């Protein structure tokens, strides 16, 4: 009896605790002002959000991380930043002919931890992240952007020449308000062809983030409440910096599948054209080009995948190869032209004869 009463009390206590706390922990949503929830909310370590890493085809980039390591960033939080950076690198094709990565570390001073030309693979870059130490005092964000623009994004540091058409991308991560001006130097960096993403954490000043970032702001400004959830942004950047190999995920093209960002479209091999279903292909000679639309005045004639114009009996095709004229009109035009030519020749002969007579008189 005593045991039964004890069990009943325990159960009642458990129900009271459960009712007080709720069966599911309440999570505050993560918002950036004006942007709505950050994609990937609810991230758990090991969860693969967004495009699967194995099919991520990143475009080649010259990528510089600009990381705030001021005193407000606690050591454990700085370690979270390094995990975020490592996850980002895992989403990219790293190499001298693919994406090159550099890192600028800043507080009151600025340190280029490594340059775009320093490392050639993911393992080296991730090891370099693990060795970075915070710089502590100050938040000189403007100086960090200026240093990145003038020293990190140079060909001497490993950036590729403008003729290569390789995108230059800077990702700034900060949790505070800049202690220097950021508007003018950010504008100069953007004018120099650097695309800037601004990531704010906790007490980050949203106005400053907007002044730094490229347009459109919805795609370049992000905010998370703590460094503990910064990894949620990995999937968003993967979508932005990578293109999903949609063809490898499965397609219904009869001939050739072509990736188009997160989707695909179909093409046909040489000698074939795409049918109206945009998936299957037919040989060129099977296409009724005239039925698809033409500008012939009289008769349209199919020719492989194209067409040419003809005229009805008694008409001839004009020089525009589209319109027609009656055959006798065409001959009349020719006759008139011929008469004009004969008259011109006769006039020229007469003038020539007159000049010859005048010349002979003067000689005599």
Buried (B, 14 or more C-beta within 10 A) or exposed (E): EEEEEEEEEEEEEEEEEEEEEEEEEEEEEBBBEEBEEBBBBEBEEEEEBBBEBEBBEBBBBBBBBBBBBBBBBEEEBBEBBBBBBBBBBBBBBBEBEBBBBBBBBBBBBBBBBBBBBBBBEBEBBBEBBEEBEBBEEBBBBBBBBBBBBEBBBEEEBBBBEEEEEBBBBBBBBBBBBBBBEBBEBBEBBBEEEBBBBBBBBBEBBBEBBBBBBBEEBEBBBBBBBEBEBBBBBBBBBBBBBBBBBBBBEEBEBBBBBEBEEEEBBBBBEEEBBBBEEEBBBBEBEEBEBBEEEBEBBBBBEBEEBEBBBBBEEEBEBBEEEBBBBEEEEBEEEEEEEEEEEEEEEEEEEEEEEEEEEEEEEEEE
